[in-house]
Amino acid sequence: MALREAEERAAELRRELEYHNYRYYVLDDPEISDAEYDALMRELEGLEEEYPELKTPISPTQRVGAAPLEEFGQVTHTVPMLSLTNAMEEGAVIEFDQRIKRFLKTNEEIEYVAEPKLDGVAVELIYERGELTVGSTRGDGVSGEDVTQNVRTIKTIPLHLIEREEVPPDRLEVRGEVYMEVGEFKELNKRREAIGEPLFANPRNAAAGSLRQLDSSVTAQRPLKIFCYGIGEVKGRAFESQWEVLQTLPQWGLRTNPLARQCKNIQEAVAYYREINGLREGHPYEMDGVVIKVDGFALQRRLGEVSRSPRWALAYKFPAKEATTTIIAIRAQVGRTGALTPVAEMEPVRIGGVEVKRATLHNQDEIDKKDIRVGDTVVVRRAGDVIPEVVKVILSKRTGAEQSFTMPDTCPVCGSDVVRLPGEAIHRCVGISCPAQLKGRIRHFASKRAMDIDGLGLKLIDQVVAKGLVKDIADLYDLTADDLASLERMAKKSAENIVKALEKSKHPPLARFLYALGMRHVGEHIAQVLVRSLPSLDQFYQVSAEELEAIPGIGPEVAQSVHGFFNDKGNREVIRRLQKAGVEIAAPSAKREAPLKGKTFLFTGALEGMTRDEAKDLVEELGGEVSSSAGRGVAYVVAGKDPGSKYAKARELGLFIIDEEEFKRLVGVK
């Protein structure tokens, strides 16, 4: 067979296989047998084996997975993936409807779309001219992890949209929930148990763990599925309602939940909730509630959002599953931020198919309010079907031998004082050398997106803390190669490499340094927001909580956290010692004001003069954005050494391609 003929036959086979996937997974109405489907797949595999140039990332044969990644990249969502406000009772749902009517100043009935709320992992899929180019997790709603290689292995996700009644749009961002059916979850755990691997706690845990594998061939072996429920940015097609979206997506091969329903008013939505709640037991997949959305997009736009939740949608949660057990002990756990959380250790009990033997008691106020004592018989539930918590004490079961609990005055880990600040419900350890906090702080401080101290892993952190070499994060920069070489399983060369990595990390951008400090509520995105208004470290020592809260995107919790952190003498001393050790925090350029604003960059191939993360930081500091895929919105494609498929895609699209030296000149780096 000639190459041209093979190319045409391969394209025909791919179309046939995608069509039969659509019949099987979307319509649940296959036209051919499994044997006939397998024969088509084998023929395509044979052609691609004979003609390797025919292989493409979106071929059905490539669902087995690609080469393992070193780490996940980041994807910024064009339209934020908002979180939903929860309702636990019918009264809150009725109030939701009334609130919408008040906002819209109308007495007319609001039409809704109601859909099952799956207990899975939210993702976004991006299709360019029908081809799947990017798959990402929800993350913090603003950006998530690039899991493109992994989502390509999920058979219910089309690699190329099909054309039925209409041609797919030029660009389609579709949101969905990746999940694992209960029966397949149990079979997976049986296989893991047979070979001595740890078991997954529940289907959601299994789905999340499977989707976040750096080796996509592992994901390919897991029985993941998806239901699509919404859209982000769409170019080339306008939608007027949520119901229109749910009816249209399947025409392109994207699965939507067949249980979704239009509701003429809120009463129909509540009735739908009761119906779906009655289907939970024995259902193939886990549902933890119903999502109720205003149907019309014009109304959604008028309603807008508050904080990071839309006014036009609500998650009506199912009642949590409950069981009765006995509290054996209550112990205080110390977290990375020093917060002490009381945890009940209980007689093991199964709730919703999961064994539960520990439950959070939240704080001392919650213990006092519920009068929870060691030895009590209690009702326990998995809140939201996930997190175990003690609901109430069964007082009639008390014998008089039960013992009250109070939070300790000293830290159970390091013996330092425990304090509870005015207005806070949380007790905190004040010891900056507390190992419970220190290891977590060091791990976060050294992580890739923080100070990026290569080689400083968990086992090494355990050793330097246990040996007393590091009592706070500033001590890291006092470590010598001899110190490290004296540790267990640490070769001299490895020790020297870590010292070099410490030295290399001494010039972080301000936003990265703020993130590395591990302040409560301050992630990468919030750190970038802060730096836009406060471009120097010294300003953080002077700014008030009120001034912080006035920054767009900064709420009261973040403001109090940042203000409190920089007003703590111990924290100031650690930062002073970091600077004395040679850590120089690079402020954003004051010479130019966001010169790259509105420009999107794509990096492909290895850079030699800087890391990919350093290049990304430069672009973002200068007001630009970084994409993980080639698309017409990309202004510059930076091609490093050995560029991959993104480079070929960029050339095909006619995008502007520059090399590393041109990029450096553009961003002002010598």
N, C-alpha and C positions, 0 to 999 in steps of 0.2 A: 504494500500500500504506500503510495506517495505521501509526502508530508502534507501537501494541501488537502488531499483526501482524508488523511488521518485527522487533521485539524477540524474539518467539517464534521466528521463522524463524532469526534470527541465533544464538540459543541452540542451536537444533536443529543448525545447520550446524557450530557449534563442537564439539558432542558427536560429530558424525559425523567431523569431521576428526581429533579426538583419538583416536577409535576406530581410524581407518585408520592413524594414526601408530603406534598400539599394534600393529596387525597387521603393519605393515611393519618397524618397528624392533625390537620385542620378540619377536614370534613368527616373524619372517622369513617370513610367509605372507600376502601382500596379497590382498585380496578384490576390489579394483578396479584399473583401469589408471591410469597416471600422468595420462593425459588427463582421466579422470573425476575424479581427485583435484584436478587444476588447475581444473576447472570449478566444483567446490564452493568452492574457495578464491576464485575470481574472483567468485562470487555473494556470498560473505561480504564481500569487499572492497567490492563495489558497495553493499551495504546500509550498511556503516559509512561510506562516502563520502557517501551520501545522508542518513544520520542519524548525525552525528558523536558524539552522546551515547551511542551504542551501543558505541563503542570502549572497550576495557578493556586494561590492561597484560598480561592473561593470554589475550588473543585470539591465535589462530594467525597472524593477519595482522601482528602486532607483532614477529615474529621478525626483522624486517629491522634492528632496532636502534632505540635512542632517542637523544635529544639528548646530545652529548658531556658528560662530567663534568669538573669542574676537578680533582678528586682522588678517590681511593677512601676511603670511610668504613671504620670498623673494626667488626667483629662479634665479640663474645665468645661462644665456644662454651659452651653449657649444660653439656655433658659434654666434657672435654678430648679433643682428637684426638691420641692418644698415638702416639709413634714406636715402631718395632719393633726388637728386637734382631736382629742379622744372624748367620747361620751360613754358613760357606763350605765346610764339609765334612760328610760323613755322621756322623762321630763326634760332632760338636757337636749334631746333631739327635737322636741317640740319648740323649745326655746331657741334652738339653732334656726328653725324655720321662721319664727317670729322676728328674730334679730335680722334676718335677711330682708324680710318684708319692711321692717322699720328703716333699714338702710336704703332700700330702693323706693321707699315711700309709696307702697302699693298694698292693696288688700286682696289682689288677685292671687290665685293659687300658683305656686312655683312648681314647675316640672323638674323632676330629678331623674338621675340614673343611679341605680343601686347595683353594686357588684360585691361578690364575696371578697373579703380581705384575707389573702393568703398569708400563711406564716412562712415566708421565704426570704429571698434576698432581692432587693430592688436594683435593677440595672437599666442602662440606656444603650440602645443600639443605633448606630448612625449608618444610613444607607445613602451612598452617592451614586446617582444615576442607576439605582437598583442594586448596587453591589454593597455588601456589608463591609465597611471600612474600619469601624471602631466599635468596641464594646467596653463599657466601663461600669463600675459600681456607683451607687449613689454617693458614697463617701459622706462628706459633711453637707451635701446639698449643693455646694458651689463647685466642688471638684471631687473626683473619685479616682479609683485605681484603674489603669488600663488593663483590662482582662480580655482583649480582643482574641488572642490565641485560644483562650479557654472557651469563650462563647461560641467560637467556630466549631467546637467539637460537639455542641448540643444539637441533637438531630431535629428538635422542634423549632430551631432557629434557622430560617432560610439563609443560605449564603448569597443568594441572588433572588430578589423579589420577582414573583411571576406576574404576568400580565393577563388578567381575566377581562373584566368589563371595562377597565381603564388602565392606562399606562401609569406606573408608579411615578411620583414626583422626582424632580432633580435631586432634592435632598430631603430626607425624612429622618427625623430623630424620634424614635419610638421608645416608650418606657414600658417595662414589664417586670414581672416577679418570677425569678428562677426558684424552683422548688423541687422537692423529691417526694414521691408518693410514699405513704406509710408502709405498704407492703414491700416496696423495693428498698426502703430504709432498713427494714428488719432483715431482709436478705443480705444487705451490705454488711450489717453488724454481725450476722452469723459468719460470713466469710472472714471478717476481720478477727473475730474471736477464734476461729479455727487456726489462724496463723499467728496468734498471739499479739495482734495489734490492738491498741486501745479502742474502745467502742465510742461511737458518737452518742451524745446525750439525747438528741431528738432529730427529726427530719430537717428542721431549719439549721441546726448546728452542722449537720452532714452536708447540706446544700452550700452553706457558707464556706466550709472547709474545702469542699470540692472545687468551688469556683475560684478560690484564692490559691490554687496550686501554681508554683512557679514552673512546674513541669506539666504542660498541658496534656501530655499523654496519660497522666493520672486522671485528670478531669474527664478525658474521653471515655474512661472505663466506668464512670459514675453515672447512674440513671437520672440525669437532670432533665427537667422540662421547663417550659415557660408559658405564661399567659401574659399577653400584652394588654395594658390598660389605659395608655394615654400617649400623648405626643409632646415633643418640645418644639424646636424650630422646624418648619416645613417650607420648602421653596418649590413652587410650581403647582400647588394645590391648596385651595382654601377649604376649611371646615367650619361649619356653623354650629355644631353641637357635639357633645360627648357621644351621644348615641350614633351620630353619623360616623364618628371615628371608629367605634366598635363594629359597625356594620361594614366599613370599608377595608380595614386592616386585613381581614381574612381573604379578601379578594386578591391581595398581594402575597398571600402565603403566611401571614402572621396570625398566630393563634390568639383568640380572645375567649374569655370565659363564657360558655354557653348559658350559664346561670344568670348572667347580667340581665337587668330588666329596666324598662322605662316605667316611671311612676308619675302619675298625674299630680300627686300632692304628697305631703309628708306622711299622711296616714297610710298611703299605699306603701311608702318606703318602710314604715314601721312594721306593717304586715309582712313585707318581704323579709325583714330581719327575723321575725318569728319563724317564718318558713325555713330559712336557711339555717337558723339555730337548730331546728328540728332534724336537719340532715347531717349534723356534725358526726354523730356516732356512726362508725362504720364507713364514713366517706373515704374515698381513695386518697385524698390529701387533706392536710390540716388547715382549718380556717379559724381565725381568732376574732372575727367580726365581719361587719359589712361596711363598705365605703359608700357614702351617700354624697353625690355631687349635683350641683345645679347643672341642668342639661345644656342650656344655651350658652355659647361662648361669649356672646355680646353681654349677657348678664354677668358672666364670670369676670369679664374685663371691668365692668362697672364696680363690682364688689371688691376686686383687688385682693390684697393680702394684708395681714397684720403680723409683724415680726417675720418669721419664716414659715407661716402657715396661711393657706388661702382662706378667705372668709366664706368661700363658696363650697367647701367640702368638709366632711366630718367622718371620722372613723367611729362607728357605733360598735363597741367591743362586746363580745360574748361574756357571759358570767364566767369567772375563773373556776377551774376545777379544784375541788377541795377534798381534804382527808383529815382524819384525826390521828394524833400521835402524842408522844410524851417528850418533854424537854429534859435531856440528861445533864447538860451544862450550858452556860453562857460564857463566851470568851470574847475579848476585845481584839480585833484585828487592826493592824496599823498599815495604812496605805502609803503610796508614794508621796502624797502631799502632807503626810503626818496626821491625817484624819483617822480617828479611832471609830470603828464600826462594831457594835455588839452583834455577835452571831450566835444563834441558838444551834446547839448540837442535839439532834433528836434521834429517837428510835427510827430506823429506816422505814419509809412508807412509800407506796407507789401512787403517784398522782398523774393521771393522763398518760399512763404507760412509761413514766420515768420514775426511777427511784430517787427519793428526796430524803436527805439526812441532815441537811443544814439549811437554815433560813435566816435572812437578814432581819434584824430587829430595828434597823434604821438608826435610832439614837436613844438617849436616856429618856427624853420626853415621851417617846412612843412607848417605851417599856413601862413608864409610870402611868401613862394614860390607860393602857390596857391591863395594867397590874400583872405583868408577866413575871413568873417566878420559876426558878429551877425546880423541876419535879412536877410542874403543871401538865395536865392534859390539855392540849390545844388543838384548834382547827387551823390547818395549814392549807394554803392555796398557792398555785403558780400564777402570780399576777400576770395578766396578759398571756396566760398559758406558758410563761417562760420562767420568771424569777420567783422562787419560793419566798413566801412571807407568812408570818403568823397573823391570823385574822383575829382570833379571840381566845380567851381562856374559858374552859368549861368548869365553872366554879363548883358545880355539884360534885365534881370528881376530886376536889381537894381533901387531903387527909390531915393537914396541919403540919406536915413535915416539909412543906415546900420552903424554899429559901429565896429571899429578895436579892436583887442584883443592883449594884451601883457601879458606874464607870470608875476605873482605878484612878488614883491620884498620881501614879507614876506609870510611865510607859512600860508595858509588858515585855518590850523588846530591849530597850536600852536603859531603862530606869530613870530617864529624865522626867521633869515635871509635865503633867498633863493639864492644859488649861481649856477653859470654855469662854470665849470672848462674848461680851455683851451683845445681845441681838442674834447670836448664832445658836443653832441647835447641836452643832458638832463639837466634840472634844478633840483637841489636837496636841500631839507631842511637840514640845518646843525644841527638842534636841536636834541640832543641825547635823550631829554625827550619828543619829539613829540609823542603824543598819537597815531597818525596814524601809526607811525613806531613801537612804543613801544609794543603795543598789539600783533602785528604780530611777532615781534622779540621774545617776551616772549613765545608766543605759539609755535614757532619753537624751541626755546631753550629748552623748557620743554618736547617736543614731545618724543615719544617712542624711536625712533632711534637716538635722540640727547642725552640730559641729562637724559631722562626718569624720570621725576618728576611726579610720580603718583598722581592724584587728582587735578592737576593744570589745570582745564578746562577753557573754554571760559568765562563762567559767573563769575568765581572767578577772572580771569585776568581782566575783565572789572571793577570789584569792587576794586581791589588793586590799579589799575591805577587811577580810578576816585577818590578814597580816598586819593591819594597822597602817599600811602605806598610804592609804587615802581615807581621810576623815571628812572631806567635803570635795566638791567638784574642782576647786582651785588646786587641791593637792595633786591632781592629775598631771599638772605641768611641772611638778617637782620630781616626777618619776625619772629615773635614769635607766639606761640599758642594763646596768649591773643589778639594779633593783628588780627589774623584770626577769632577767636571766636566772635569778635565784629561785624563781617560782617553779612549781611543778609543771613538767612538760613544756617548758619554755626554752627554746633554743636561742643562742646568742643573736643569730641573724633575725629571728622573729622579734626579739626584744628591740633590736636596733630599728626595725621597720616601724614598730609602734611608736618609738620616740620620734621618728621622722614624721609619722602621721599626726602626732600631737603638735609638732612644730608647724606642719602644713595647715593645721586647723586654726592657727592664731589670727587669721584675718577674715572673720566672718562678716557678711553684711549685717546691718543692724536688725533687720526683720528676722533673719535666721538666728541671731544671738538671742533675741527676745523669746523666740520659740524654744530655743535650747534651754533656757532658764526654767522651763516647766511650770510657769504660772498657771493657776487654775483658770480654765475657760479660754486660754490663749493658744489657739492652734495656728497653723501656718497662715491661713487666710486672715484671721484677726490680727496677727502680727504685721502683715502687709498693710492692713487698714490703719493700724496705729502709726506706722512709720510715715504714711503719707501726710499725716498732720503733725507728727513729732519726729522730725528727721534726725535728731541727735540724741544720744543716750542721756546727756545732762538734763534735757528737758523732762525726762521721766522722773527725775528727782524733785522737780519743782511743780509739776502739774497737779491740780486738785482733782478729786473724784468727780466734781461737777463739770470741770472742763473736759475730762475724759469722756463723760457721758454725753457731752454735746457733740462729740465726733460722730458723723454719720456712720451707722453700722455698729456702734458700740453701745451696749445696754448697761444697766446698772450693775449687774453681776460682774461683767468684765471690768467695768470702771473700778469697782471696789477691790477686786482681786489685784489689778495692776497697781492701784494706789497703795494698797496695803503692803504689797511685795516690796515696792521701792522705798517705803517708809520704815521698813524693818531694818534695824541696825545690823543684825547678823547677815542679812542678804546684801546690804551695802558693803559690808566688810569682805564678803566672798567675791563680789564683783571687783572691789579694789584690788584684792589679791590676784584675781585673774588678770587684771590689767598690768599689775606689777610683774607678773610672770611673762608678760609679752603679748597678751591677747589684745589686739587693736581692732576695735569695732568700726567697720567702715560705714560711714553714713552715706545715704543716697546722694548722688551728685547734685550740688546746689547751683552749678553753672547753667544747666539746661532744665527746662521744666517739661518733663515727660515728652522728649522728642520722638519717642516711638509710639506715642498714643495712637490707637487705631490700627497699628501694624501687627500682623500675626506672623510668627516664625515657626518653621518646622525644621528639626534637626534630624539628620540621617547619617549614619556612619560614625566612626570614632574621631573625636577631637584630640589633638595632640598637645595644645598649649593650655588647655583647661578641661575640667570635667563637664559633662552634660548638665549637671545640676548648677555649676557655676555659670554656665552660659545662660541657662534659664533664669537664674537670679538676676543677671545683668539686664536681660530683656525686660523682666517685670519691674525692676527698679527704675527703668527708663520709660515706663508707661505702656510697654508692649505686652503681647500675649503669646503663649506658646501652644501650638497645636500638636497632637500626636498622630495626625493623619493628613495626607495630601488632599486638599480641596481648593476650590476656586477662591476662597477667602484668605488663603495664605499669601502674604506679600513677599516673603523671602524664604527660600529653602536653602539651609546651610548644609552643604555636603562635605562630610569629613572623609576619613580613610575608609575604604570598602563600604560605600553606601549600599543600602539594601533595596527592597522592593518599593519603598517610599520614593526613592530617587527616580526609579523608572516611571512610577505613577506621576511624579512631578513633571518629568519631561513630556510625558504623554499629554498632560493638561496644559503645557506651555508655561509653567510657573517660572518665576525669576529665581535662578539658582546662583548662589555665591559660594566661595570656599571659605575656609576658616580665617584666612588672612583678611579677606574682604569684610567678614563679619566683625573682626576685631577693629578694623578701621571705622566701621559703621557705629560701633558702640564706644569708640574712644579708648580702646585698650591697646597698649604697645606690646 
